Amino acid sequence: MTNKNALRNAKPEDAAGIADIYNYYVENTDITFETEPVPETEMRKRISAVAEQYPCLVYEEAGRILGYCYASTWKKREAYRHAVESTVYVDRDSQGRGIGVLLMTALLEALKKMPVHTVIACITMPNPQSVRLHEKFGFRQASEFKEAGYKFGRWIDVGDWQLLLP
């Protein structure tokens, strides 16, 4: 990467770029079950909240955010404290360039330095791109839930993919 390209920790001022990427998926796909666009102010709060405890990373190229990823609490019960949920989004026009791989590699490396034992990715089905990305890193399907969400007038299945960290 040149100095114009950077994989780095997200900052609150990245909220607009992250919201732009995410809101495309909110408004046009069933990849996320949110149904209303997330305002920049709300995205700023989310970034700050996640970054207090877990990695939150962006890939920036020539000053533009092209992808982001983060880990978050999987479930709030104390016994789940070593499990996290991973999330990764790449700008729709930048897919297929390896940005998701760069982000996921960095996220997993950061999580290995933390008291994290398992990483869980919830994937809307079907989503072969996301499945391929996660399985490339050793994630394996652990569950499938039929008709767990309803968006755009249809029922949507989801699956959980899991990776145990060494």
N, C-alpha and C positions, 0 to 999 in steps of 0.2 A: 504494500500500500504506500502511496505517496503521502506527503504531508497534507494533501487535500482530502485524503480518504482516512477515516478513523473509525476504529471499533473502540468504544469508550463507555464509561458510566454515563447514564442518562442524567440530565440536569433539568430542573424545573422549566428552564427556558426552552427545552425541547418539546414541551407540551403541544404546541401547535402542529409541529411536524408529525408527532406520534398520533395526535387526534386525526389528522388528515388521512394517514394510513388506515387507522382503525375504523374511522367512520365510513370509508368506502365499503368495508366488509359488513358493517352494521346495516347499511342502507341497501346493499346489493347482493348479499349472500346469506346463507344460513350457517356460516362458519362460526359466528358468534350468535348467541341467543339474545343479546341486547337488541332492542327494536327501535330505539331512538338514538340519534347521534349524541356523542359525548362532547360537551363544550370544552374548550381549551382550559377554562378555570377548573373544571372537574378533573380533567386529565392531569393537570399540574398537581392536584391533591393526591391523586392515585399514585403518581410517580414518587412523590415525597413519602407517602405511606409505605410503599413497597421498599424503597431504597433504605429506609430505616433499619430493615431487618435482612433483606435479601438482595442479590444482584439484580440490577435493572440496567440493561445495556442498549446502546444504539449503534447502528452503523450509519456513518455520515459520509457523503461523497460531495465534494465541492460545495459544502455548506448546506446540503439538503439531507434530511433524515430519510434513508431508504429502507430501514428495517429496525425492529426493536425486539427485545425479548426480556423476560424477567421470570423470577421464581416468586411464589407466594405461598402463604399458608394453605395446606391442603384441607385440613379440618381443624377446628379450634380446640378440640379435646387434647389434654396434656399428653396422652399416650401417642398422639400423632405428631409430636413435636419434631421428629426426625424425617418426616415426609413433607415434600413440597409439590406444588403443581407448577409445571413449566408452561410458558406461553411464548409464542414467537409469531410475529407478523412481518411480512415483507411487502413493500410497496407493489401494487399490482403490475406496474410497468417495469419492475426490476426483478421479477421472478426468473428463475432459471440461471442466475448469474453466480450462485454459490453464497449469496448473502445469508440465507437461512442456515447453511452449514457453518459459516464463520460465527454467527451469533450463537448457535447451539453449542459449538465447540467451546467458546469462551464461557458460556453459562455453566456448562457441566464442569469445566476446570475450576471455576469459582466455587461451585457447590461442593466439590471434592475437598475443599479447604475448610468447609463448615461441618458442623455436626448434623449432616444430612445423610440419610441412608437410602431413601427411595425417592425417585422423581416420577411424578405421574402427569401424563398429558391427556386431557380430555379432548377427543377428536370427534367432530360431527361427521356422520357417515352418510354417503361416501365422501371421502376426501383423500384420494390416492397420493397427492403430493405430500400432504402432512404425514400420512402413514409411512411413505418412503423415507422422508426426512428422519422421522423418529426411529424407524427400524435400522437405518444406517448407523445409528449410535447405539444399537443394542436394545432399544425399547421393544417390549413384546406385549401383545394384546392381553389384558387381564380381565376385561369385562366388556359386555355389550348391553346396552339398554335400548329396547325398542320403544319408539314413539315417546321419547323423553321430553321433547320440546315441540312447540307449535309455532311456526313462523311462515309468512307468505302463503297462508291458507293450506298448509300441509303439515303432517306429523313428521318429525325428524328423529332418527336414531343417533345415539352417541356411543362411543367406546372409550375405554380408558386403556392407555398404553403405559407400561411401567418399566423403569430401569432401576436396578439395584446398584448403588455406587460401591466401588471397592473400599 
